[in-house]
Amino acid sequence: MSGLLPGDPAAAVGGEATPRAHCVLAPNPSPMTLDGTNTWLLAEPGSDLAVVVDPGPLDEAHLRRVVETAERQGRRVALTLLTHGHADHAEGAARFAELTGTKVLALDPAHRLGDEGLRNGQRLEVGGLDLRVVATPGHTADSLTFHLPADGAVLTGDTVLGRGTTMVAHPDGQLADYLDSLRRLHTMASEYGVRTVLPGHGPVLADALGAVDYYLAHRANRLAQVETAVEAGCRTAEQVVARVYADVDPSLWPAAELSVRAQLRYLEDHGLI
């Protein structure tokens, strides 16, 4: 039963998730991207304007399918947003902007199309849709979450996934920042009515607080394991990965090594190793 899993994941990926959010799944499944990238089509009920978050990879058929999904809903894409600049989320953004005639807004100027960017605390309003920008660095320095208050939902990109846990992409990503971001999301879930996670990969999570609690516990456990590995004589990130991630698919070890490097830096900075 899904209710026994962290965050209470949905049974399937893609399609309508909330009254204002529809997922168009990109055809790029992999061990890193899970089922593929979730491209989010957002719109206020009754509005003829839509916002797209994370167009995904440079796949013409996928990008056109997103446009066609909006058109079937009687809507025109008016704005494109990025949670962060990794290629599986952002590579198709320039072509998508050509197809839709939209600007692309992101935190990192390198991924913007147009003069405008995004900033923490910013409020966006498109066709009656209310979106709030929340800085959630850690996975990457430019990672953002978009808060959809009317649905009690957050679009988390790779900060919280629908299945498993994410990597801290060291050196761009920093573990201290990531832990702060998880605590920020925890506060939103415990005090400000956020119930649903609309992730960048994997199924929708109906229990945002449970998901974030799981992530925080997982990070604490991993930190303890890395510290123990160093105390046992592991001297390189590769050695730590081989010890701590021995039960993980080796195809994921390169990503695990980035997280381990972030954890080692965190432990050093806090005088723990």
C-alpha positions as CSV (number, residue, x, y, z in Angstrom):
1,M,0.0,0.0,0.0
2,S,1.3,3.5,-0.9
3,G,0.3,4.8,2.6
4,L,3.1,2.7,4.1
5,L,5.8,4.4,2.0
6,P,7.4,7.8,2.9
7,G,5.2,10.7,1.7
8,D,2.3,8.5,0.6
9,P,3.1,8.3,-3.1
10,A,0.5,8.1,-5.8
11,A,0.1,4.8,-7.6
12,A,1.1,6.2,-11.0
13,V,3.0,9.1,-12.5
14,G,1.5,11.7,-14.9
15,G,-1.9,13.3,-15.5
16,E,-4.0,15.5,-13.2
17,A,-2.5,15.9,-9.7
18,T,-4.4,18.7,-8.2
19,P,-7.2,21.1,-9.4
20,R,-4.4,23.4,-10.8
21,A,-1.6,21.0,-11.7
22,H,-1.3,18.5,-14.5
23,C,1.9,16.4,-15.1
24,V,3.2,15.7,-18.6
25,L,5.8,12.9,-18.2
26,A,8.9,13.3,-20.4
27,P,10.2,10.1,-22.1
28,N,13.6,10.1,-20.4
29,P,13.5,7.4,-17.7
30,S,16.7,6.4,-16.0
31,P,18.0,5.4,-12.6
32,M,18.7,9.1,-12.0
33,T,15.4,10.5,-13.5
34,L,13.2,7.7,-12.2
35,D,10.1,7.5,-14.5
36,G,11.3,10.6,-16.4
37,T,11.1,14.3,-15.8
38,N,7.7,15.7,-14.6
39,T,6.8,18.7,-16.7
40,W,4.1,20.6,-14.8
41,L,1.3,22.5,-16.5
42,L,-0.4,24.9,-14.0
43,A,-3.5,26.9,-14.5
44,E,-6.3,28.4,-12.4
45,P,-9.6,26.6,-13.0
46,G,-11.5,28.5,-15.7
47,S,-8.5,30.5,-16.9
48,D,-7.3,30.4,-20.5
49,L,-3.6,31.0,-19.5
50,A,-1.2,28.4,-18.2
51,V,2.3,28.2,-16.6
52,V,4.8,25.5,-17.4
53,V,7.4,24.4,-14.9
54,D,10.4,22.5,-16.2
55,P,9.9,21.8,-19.9
56,G,12.4,19.0,-19.5
57,P,14.8,17.5,-22.0
58,L,15.3,18.7,-25.6
59,D,12.7,16.3,-27.0
60,E,10.6,17.8,-29.7
61,A,7.7,15.4,-29.3
62,H,7.5,15.9,-25.6
63,L,7.6,19.7,-25.9
64,R,4.9,19.7,-28.5
65,R,2.8,17.3,-26.3
66,V,3.0,19.9,-23.4
67,V,1.7,22.6,-25.8
68,E,-1.0,20.3,-27.1
69,T,-2.1,19.3,-23.5
70,A,-2.6,23.0,-22.7
71,E,-4.5,23.5,-26.0
72,R,-6.8,20.6,-25.2
73,Q,-7.6,22.3,-21.9
74,G,-8.4,25.5,-23.9
75,R,-5.3,27.3,-22.6
76,R,-2.3,29.1,-23.9
77,V,1.1,28.8,-22.2
78,A,1.9,32.3,-21.0
79,L,5.1,31.7,-18.9
80,T,7.8,29.1,-18.5
81,L,9.6,28.6,-15.1
82,L,12.6,26.4,-14.1
83,T,13.2,24.8,-10.7
84,H,16.9,24.6,-11.6
85,G,19.2,24.4,-14.5
86,H,20.0,20.6,-14.8
87,A,19.6,19.5,-18.4
88,D,16.8,17.0,-17.7
89,H,14.7,19.9,-16.5
90,A,15.9,22.8,-18.6
91,E,17.6,21.6,-21.8
92,G,14.3,22.0,-23.7
93,A,13.5,25.4,-22.4
94,A,14.8,27.5,-25.3
95,R,13.0,25.4,-27.9
96,F,9.8,25.4,-25.7
97,A,10.1,29.2,-25.6
98,E,10.2,29.3,-29.4
99,L,7.1,27.1,-29.6
100,T,5.1,29.2,-27.1
101,G,6.5,32.7,-27.4
102,T,7.2,32.8,-23.6
103,K,9.9,34.1,-21.4
104,V,11.8,31.6,-19.4
105,L,12.3,32.6,-15.7
106,A,14.9,31.0,-13.5
107,L,17.1,32.0,-10.6
108,D,20.4,31.5,-12.5
109,P,20.8,34.2,-15.3
110,A,22.4,31.5,-17.4
111,H,19.1,29.7,-17.8
112,R,16.8,32.7,-18.3
113,L,15.3,33.9,-21.6
114,G,14.4,37.5,-21.2
115,D,15.4,40.2,-18.7
116,E,13.5,38.9,-15.7
117,G,14.7,36.4,-13.2
118,L,13.2,34.9,-10.0
119,R,13.9,35.6,-6.4
120,N,13.0,34.2,-3.0
121,G,9.6,35.4,-1.8
122,Q,8.5,36.6,-5.2
123,R,4.8,36.2,-6.0
124,L,3.7,35.4,-9.6
125,E,0.2,35.8,-10.9
126,V,-0.9,34.4,-14.3
127,G,-4.5,34.3,-15.2
128,G,-5.6,34.2,-11.6
129,L,-3.0,31.5,-10.7
130,D,-1.1,32.5,-7.6
131,L,2.5,31.1,-7.3
132,R,5.1,31.9,-4.6
133,V,8.8,31.4,-5.2
134,V,10.8,29.8,-2.4
135,A,14.6,29.5,-2.5
136,T,15.6,25.9,-1.7
137,P,19.3,25.5,-2.5
138,G,21.2,22.4,-1.8
139,H,20.6,20.0,-4.6
140,T,22.0,22.8,-6.7
141,A,22.7,26.4,-5.7
142,D,19.9,27.6,-8.0
143,S,17.2,25.2,-6.8
144,L,13.8,26.8,-6.3
145,T,10.4,25.5,-5.0
146,F,7.1,26.9,-6.3
147,H,4.4,27.1,-3.7
148,L,0.8,26.7,-5.0
149,P,-1.2,27.9,-2.0
150,A,-4.7,27.3,-3.4
151,D,-3.9,23.6,-3.7
152,G,-1.7,23.3,-0.6
153,A,1.1,22.1,-2.9
154,V,4.7,22.7,-3.6
155,L,6.6,21.9,-6.8
156,T,10.0,20.8,-5.5
157,G,12.0,20.0,-8.6
158,D,14.8,17.7,-7.3
159,T,14.8,19.0,-3.7
160,V,12.2,16.3,-2.8
161,L,11.5,13.4,-5.2
162,G,8.5,11.2,-5.5
163,R,10.5,8.1,-4.8
164,G,13.9,7.6,-3.0
165,T,16.1,10.5,-2.1
166,T,18.0,13.1,-4.1
167,M,21.7,13.9,-4.4
168,V,23.5,17.0,-3.3
169,A,25.4,17.9,-6.4
170,H,28.7,19.0,-4.8
171,P,30.4,21.4,-5.2
172,D,27.5,23.5,-6.6
173,G,25.2,21.9,-4.1
174,Q,26.0,22.2,-0.4
175,L,24.6,20.0,2.4
176,A,24.2,22.8,4.9
177,D,22.0,24.7,2.4
178,Y,20.1,21.5,1.6
179,L,19.3,20.8,5.3
180,D,18.2,24.4,5.7
181,S,15.9,24.0,2.6
182,L,14.4,20.8,4.0
183,R,13.7,22.6,7.3
184,R,12.0,25.4,5.4
185,L,9.8,22.9,3.6
186,H,9.1,21.2,7.0
187,T,7.8,24.6,8.4
188,M,5.7,25.1,5.3
189,A,4.1,21.6,5.8
190,S,3.7,21.8,9.5
191,E,2.5,25.4,9.8
192,Y,1.4,26.8,6.5
193,G,-0.9,24.2,5.0
194,V,1.3,22.5,2.5
195,R,0.1,18.9,2.1
196,T,1.1,17.8,-1.4
197,V,4.5,17.5,-3.1
198,L,4.6,17.8,-6.9
199,P,8.1,16.5,-7.5
200,G,10.4,16.8,-10.5
201,H,10.6,13.0,-10.8
202,G,8.4,10.2,-9.5
203,P,4.9,10.1,-8.2
204,V,3.0,12.9,-6.4
205,L,3.3,12.7,-2.6
206,A,0.1,13.3,-0.6
207,D,1.9,13.6,2.8
208,A,4.4,16.5,2.4
209,L,5.3,16.5,6.1
210,G,5.9,12.7,6.2
211,A,8.2,13.1,3.1
212,V,10.3,15.9,4.6
213,D,10.6,14.1,7.9
214,Y,11.8,11.0,6.0
215,Y,14.4,13.1,4.1
216,L,15.7,14.8,7.3
217,A,16.0,11.4,9.0
218,H,17.7,9.9,5.9
219,R,20.3,12.7,5.8
220,A,21.0,12.4,9.5
221,N,21.6,8.6,9.1
222,R,23.8,9.1,6.1
223,L,25.9,11.7,7.9
224,A,26.4,9.3,10.8
225,Q,27.4,6.5,8.4
226,V,29.9,8.7,6.6
227,E,31.4,9.8,9.9
228,T,31.7,6.2,11.0
229,A,33.3,5.2,7.7
230,V,36.0,7.9,8.1
231,E,36.6,6.8,11.7
232,A,37.0,3.2,10.3
233,G,39.8,4.4,7.9
234,C,38.1,5.5,4.7
235,R,40.2,8.3,3.3
236,T,38.6,9.1,0.0
237,A,35.0,9.7,-1.2
238,E,35.3,6.6,-3.4
239,Q,36.1,4.5,-0.3
240,V,33.2,6.0,1.7
241,V,30.8,5.3,-1.2
242,A,31.9,1.6,-1.5
243,R,31.3,1.2,2.3
244,V,28.2,3.3,2.9
245,Y,26.4,2.6,-0.4
246,A,27.3,-1.0,-0.8
247,D,23.6,-2.0,-1.0
248,V,22.9,0.7,-3.7
249,D,22.9,0.0,-7.5
250,P,26.5,0.8,-8.6
251,S,25.1,2.8,-11.5
252,L,24.1,5.4,-8.9
253,W,27.5,5.5,-7.2
254,P,28.7,8.5,-9.2
255,A,25.8,10.5,-7.9
256,A,26.3,9.1,-4.4
257,E,30.0,10.2,-4.6
258,L,28.8,13.8,-5.1
259,S,26.6,13.6,-2.0
260,V,29.4,12.0,-0.1
261,R,31.8,14.8,-1.0
262,A,29.1,17.3,0.2
263,Q,28.8,15.3,3.4
264,L,32.5,15.2,4.0
265,R,32.7,18.9,3.5
266,Y,29.8,19.4,6.0
267,L,31.5,17.2,8.6
268,E,34.8,19.1,8.1
269,D,33.2,22.5,8.3
270,H,31.5,21.5,11.6
271,G,34.7,20.0,13.1
272,L,33.3,16.5,13.2
273,I,36.1,14.8,11.2
